Amino acid sequence: MSPTFCAEVPKDKDVSEEDFAKYLSTYPQTNPEMAKAVAPGAREAFELLVQNGADLKRTFKPFAHAPSDGRAPGLEITPAFVKALKKVNADVRLNNRATELIQENGKIVGVKVQPKDGKPYLIRANDVILATGGYSAGKELLKQYTPEVLNLGTTNSAGTTGDGHIMAQKVGANLRNLCTKGG
């Protein structure tokens, strides 16, 4: 779920998780079951980001937030999320490209990494969170899932190439809820 779609509480009434899930389900590509799954954590995610310095004060449609100056939400979300992770002593490494998920006995136990400058290395961990973004700048997945937009540009970063999707598939993950023609 994109943390920019968070449960805003109108001044005159509280908004329920069900209200938020219904709102998410108004988008044609949204699976209602997935909307129900992400709704319970939306308010907490939003509050975590704001508590860690994210300016998400501009509301531009129900439940959608962005920086007050009109910039893209990711410019606020990423630093706030990193700050929150560092508070709990998470090992955060920026500007490193994950190249392969390491699987042992059916469990992901680490990731191979290529730093911007330097030799590749392996990170082992008890828990691995795959949070790599989308694929709007990745020709391979665009051809497969949304060929009708293959030759269009993207407003997302050049790094949204779908590397995480591809790594996950290589260890047996099934991709779901990708935007495809006809649903």
C-alpha positions in Angstrom: 0.0 0.0 0.0 1.2 3.5 -0.7 1.5 5.4 2.6 0.1 8.5 0.8 -3.4 6.9 0.9 -4.1 7.2 4.5 -7.1 7.5 6.7 -7.7 11.2 7.1 -10.1 11.9 10.0 -12.6 14.7 9.1 -13.1 17.1 11.9 -16.8 16.3 12.3 -16.5 12.4 12.4 -14.2 9.5 12.7 -13.4 7.5 9.6 -13.5 3.7 10.0 -11.1 1.2 8.4 -14.1 0.0 6.4 -14.6 3.5 5.0 -11.0 3.5 3.9 -11.2 0.0 2.4 -14.4 1.0 0.5 -12.6 4.1 -0.8 -9.6 2.1 -2.0 -12.0 -0.3 -3.7 -13.3 2.5 -5.9 -10.1 2.2 -8.0 -10.8 -0.2 -10.9 -7.5 -2.2 -10.4 -8.0 -2.6 -6.6 -8.8 -6.1 -5.3 -11.3 -5.5 -2.5 -9.7 -8.2 -0.3 -6.3 -6.4 -0.6 -8.0 -3.1 0.3 -9.4 -4.8 3.5 -6.0 -6.1 4.3 -4.2 -2.8 4.1 -6.8 -0.6 5.7 -6.2 -1.5 9.3 -2.6 -0.2 9.2 -3.1 2.9 7.1 -3.7 5.4 10.0 -0.8 4.0 11.9 1.5 4.2 8.9 0.4 7.8 8.2 1.0 8.8 11.8 4.4 7.1 11.9 5.5 9.1 8.8 4.2 12.4 10.2 5.8 11.8 13.6 9.1 11.3 11.8 9.0 14.6 9.9 6.9 13.9 6.8 5.0 16.9 5.5 1.8 15.3 4.2 -0.5 18.2 5.0 -2.0 18.7 1.6 -5.1 16.6 1.0 -5.9 16.4 -2.7 -8.8 13.9 -2.7 -10.4 11.8 0.0 -7.6 9.9 1.9 -4.8 11.1 -0.3 -2.0 13.2 1.1 1.0 15.0 -0.3 3.5 17.6 0.8 2.1 21.1 1.3 4.3 22.5 -1.4 3.0 20.1 -4.1 6.1 17.9 -4.3 5.9 14.2 -4.9 5.0 12.3 -1.7 8.0 10.0 -1.9 10.3 12.9 -1.2 8.7 13.1 2.2 7.9 9.4 2.8 11.4 8.0 2.2 13.4 10.1 4.7 10.6 9.8 7.4 10.5 6.0 7.0 14.3 5.8 7.2 14.3 7.9 10.3 11.7 5.6 11.9 13.7 2.5 11.0 16.9 4.0 12.5 15.0 4.6 15.8 14.5 0.9 16.2 18.1 0.2 15.1 17.2 -1.3 11.8 20.1 -1.7 9.4 19.3 0.8 6.6 21.6 0.9 3.6 20.8 3.4 0.9 22.2 3.5 -2.6 22.7 -0.3 -2.7 21.1 -2.4 -5.4 19.6 -5.7 -4.3 20.4 -8.2 -7.0 19.1 -11.5 -5.5 17.1 -12.9 -2.6 18.8 -15.6 -0.7 16.6 -18.5 0.2 17.4 -21.4 2.5 14.9 -24.2 3.4 12.0 -22.2 1.9 12.8 -19.0 3.9 14.3 -15.8 2.7 17.4 -15.3 4.8 19.2 -12.5 3.1 19.9 -10.5 -0.1 22.9 -10.1 -2.4 23.7 -6.4 -2.8 25.7 -4.3 -5.3 26.8 -1.0 -3.7 27.0 2.1 -5.9 30.8 2.0 -5.5 32.4 -1.2 -4.4 32.3 -5.0 -4.4 29.0 -7.0 -4.1 28.2 -8.5 -0.7 25.6 -10.5 1.1 23.4 -9.3 3.9 21.9 -12.0 6.1 18.9 -11.3 8.3 16.3 -13.0 10.5 13.6 -10.9 8.6 13.7 -9.5 5.1 11.3 -6.7 4.0 11.1 -6.3 0.2 10.1 -2.7 -0.4 11.3 -1.9 -3.9 8.6 0.2 -5.5 7.0 -0.4 -8.9 8.0 -1.2 -12.4 6.9 1.9 -14.5 10.5 2.4 -15.7 11.2 -1.3 -16.3 10.6 -2.4 -19.9 10.7 -6.1 -19.1 7.7 -6.0 -16.8 5.9 -3.3 -18.8 6.0 -5.6 -21.8 4.6 -8.5 -19.8 1.9 -6.7 -17.8 1.0 -3.4 -19.4 2.2 -3.5 -23.0 -0.3 -0.7 -23.9 1.8 1.8 -22.0 5.3 0.5 -22.9 6.2 3.6 -25.0 4.8 6.1 -22.6 7.1 8.0 -20.2 6.8 7.8 -16.5 6.7 10.4 -13.7 8.2 7.9 -11.3 11.9 7.6 -10.6 14.2 5.9 -13.0 14.8 3.3 -10.3 11.2 1.9 -10.6 12.4 -0.9 -12.9 10.7 -3.9 -11.1 13.9 -5.5 -9.9 12.1 -6.5 -6.6 9.3 -8.1 -8.6 11.7 -10.1 -10.7 13.8 -11.2 -7.6 10.7 -12.3 -5.8 9.5 -14.3 -8.9 12.9 -16.1 -9.0 12.3 -17.5 -5.5 8.7 -18.5 -6.2 6.6 -15.5 -5.5 3.4 -14.9 -7.4 2.8 -11.3 -8.5 -0.7 -10.1 -7.9 -2.7 -6.9 -8.5 -0.4 -5.6 -11.2 -2.1 -3.1 -13.5 -3.0 -5.1 -16.6 -5.3 -4.4 -19.4 -8.7 -5.6 -18.6 -8.0 -6.0 -14.8 
